[in-house]
Amino acid sequence: MSRWTPGDDLRFHVGDLRALLTGRTKLIVINFPHNPTGETISKADLEEIAGIAKEKGIFLFSDEMYRLLEYDENDRLPPVCEIYDNGISLSGLSKTFGLPGLRMGWLATRNKTVQSALAAFKDYTTICNSAPGEILSLIALRNSERLRARSLGIIKANLKIIETFAARHCGWLDWKSPKAGPIAFPGVKFRESAAEFCAALVKEAGIMLLPSEVYGYERECVRIGFGRKNVPEILEALETYLKKKGYRTSVRPRRL
């Protein structure tokens, strides 16, 4: 994750990426829409990243598991495999289509050598997928628009509820609404560290948030997931826990 400075909303800086590259760099790995922030980048930024990879003669691996879950379709990026010959795109059915139980995903690239190497590795390690899983996956892909609309419906409804919750708790929760997916990464101002708060929360209330420490990120943040229908119930339990612990709600909700 690139650096964070006040007011820039966790934006990714392409210049930071360029500064990290050395003569030994063989692969760039990117993830947009981003986990855990729910942020994304512009098409111009993506093309600049692909240009850097081409300039350096290195591969570009793009984790696109949350692609198609952008709240605004104008924020949708093209697959990396379509804009760079040595680009590799990763996607699957677990996030956008809400079917993690199928354990089905794919890698796409126009590089024939990489394609052959991946196919050989797959054959050597797992031979083939589950046939029933492949059939169910085909059914899902043939109904992709319906499944994606369902996922976005749940996410957008939950986002409104979380934004209202965040406004009530803006005294300790530095909320920034994401642009895609069922995840957000707000800053927090607890008496303890985010890691200590999350450890106590899961132990005492059975609610799991992931602290920024898990991501090697120095700012105090927590990853919030809101892709399930029971989010209102969970937020109610979280609010009860916060009141019990003495965390105060804000009397002057700030504008999100």
N, C-alpha and C positions, 0 to 999 in steps of 0.2 A: 504494500500500500504506500502511496506517495505521502509526502509530508503534509501536515495539517497546520494551517495558521488561522487565527480568528477571522471569521467572516467569509471564508472561501468554501464552506459547506462540503468539506471532504472531497473536493474536486481532484481528479487525476491530472498530473502535470506531465506532459510528454517529455519535457525537458529533463525531468528527473530520471526518466527511463534512459534517455540517451546518455546521461552522465554515468549510469551504472554499467554500461557496456564496456567490455574490454576485448582485446584481441583473442581471448580464449572463449568468448561467448559463442555458444552453438545454438541456443534456443531462447526465444522470448515467450513467456507464458502470460496471457492476459485473461481477464474474467469480466465480461460485461454482457448484460446487466450484472452488477457486482454483488457478490456475497462477501461480507455481511451488510454493506451499506444500502443496497438497493439503488445505487447511483449508476449512471452510464456516461458515455462520452459522445462527442459529436462525430458525424461521419468523417469530417475533415481530420479530426484527431486520429481516428482509426486508420485513415489512408496515410497519415503521416507516420504512424507506427509501422504500417506495412512497408512504407517507403524506407524507413530506417532498416528494417529487416532485409529488404532487397539490397540496399546499399552495402550492408555488412556481409551479405551472403549467408544469412542464418535463417533458421526455421522460425515460424510464428505459430504457436499453439494457442487456440482460443477456446476457452471454456464458455459455451453458450447455452448452458442448461436452463437459464431463465429467459432466453430469447422468446419472443412472442407474448411475454407477459408485461410489456410496456403499457402504461396507462394511456399514453398518447402515442399513436402509431408513428407519428413524425419522429419519435425518439428511437425508432427501431433501426438497428445497424444491419448491414448486409453480412452474411456469413464470411468469415475470413477466407475460407476456401474458395470463394468466388472472386476475391479481389487480389489474391497473391498466389502464385503458382506453388510456392513452398509454404502455404498456409494450411493448417490442420484445424478443423472445427469439430468440437465435441458437443454432442447433445444427446437427448434421450427422452424417455416417457415419464420419468419420475416427478419432475417439477411442473412444467407447463401443462402436462396432460393429467397430472394427479394420479399416476399409476406406478408408484415406486415398487409395489409388490411384484411386478413383472420382471424387474431387474434387467431392463432392456435399454440399450443405448447404441450409439454409433459414432464413428469417426469418419469425416469426409475430407478428401484432399484430391487435388488434380495431379499431384506428384506420383507417377506410376511406380517409381522405386519404393517410395514410402508405402503406397498401397500394398505392394507385394510383401514387403517386410511385415506390415501389420497383419496381413492375412496369414502369413507363415507363423507368426507368433501366436495368433489366435488358435490356429490349428494345433500347434504344439502344446499349448497350455490347457485349452478347454474344448478343443475339437469342434463342438457345435452348441448352439443354444437349445433350450427346451422347445420341442415342437409345439406343444400347447401354448407356450409363452409367445412364440412367433406368430401363431394364428391370432391370439388375442391382441398382439401388437398391431397386426395388419388391420384388424377391426377398428382399433383405436385411431390409427392414422387415417383411415377412410372416414372417420367421424371427427377429425381433428378440430374443425371449427367449433363444433358443438362442445367438445371437451374443454377447449381453450376458453370459450365464452363462460362456461360453468366456473372454471378456475378464477377468471377475472372477476366474475360476479361476487364470489366469496371474498376475494382479496379486497375489492373496492368497498364492499359493505363493511368489512372489518376495519379498513383504514379510517373510515369516517369515525367509527367508534373509538379507535385508538387516538385519533387527533383530538377528540373531545376529552378523553382521559388525560392526554398530555397537557392540554390547556389548563386543566384543574391542578395539575402537578408541576407546573412550569417552574416552581421554586427550586426543584431538585432535578428536573428532567429537561435537558436541552434538546428539544425535539426538532428534527428536520425530516419532512415527509420525503420518502423515496420516490423514484421515478418508475420503478418496475419491480415486479415480484412481490412475494409475501414476507419481506424482511426489511428491517430498519436498524440503524446503529446510532441511537441517540446518546449524547453525552449525559453524564450523571454527576450529581454533587451530593455524595453520601458522606456520613461521618466516617465510615470505613471505606476501604477500596472497593472497586466494582467487583473484584474477585471474592472478597470477603462477604459482600452483600449477597452475591449470587449463591455462594455456598450455603449461607444461612437460609436463604429463600427456598432452595430446593429441599433442604433438610426439614425446615419447620412448616412449610406451606405446600410442598410438592409441586412447585412451579419452577421450571428451568429456564433461565436466561443465561446467555453466554457472555462472560466478561471480555473486555478488550485484551486482557492478558493472554487469552487463548490464541489471539491473532498476532501476538507480538507487537501490539500497538500501544504506544506510551500514554495516550490520552485516555481518561477514564470514561469508557462507554460500555453499553450492553447491547448485545444482538437480540432483537425481538422478532419472533416469527409469528405471523398472523394468517396462515393459510388454512386454518381449520375452522369449522363452523362453531366450535365451542369457545371462541375467543371472548365473547361477552361474559361468559361464565368465569373464565380464567381471570379477566380483568377485575371482576367483582371480588374474587378471592384475593387478588393482589392488593386491591384497595383496602380490604379488611386487614391484611397483614401489615400494610403501611401504617394504618391508623393504630394498630396494636403496638407497633414499634415507635410511634410518635413522630412519623414523618408527616409534615403538615401540607395540606393542599394550599394552592395559591388563592388569595382573595381577589387578585387582579389578573385574571388569565390574559396572557399576551397573545397577540395575533400570530397564527401559524403561517 
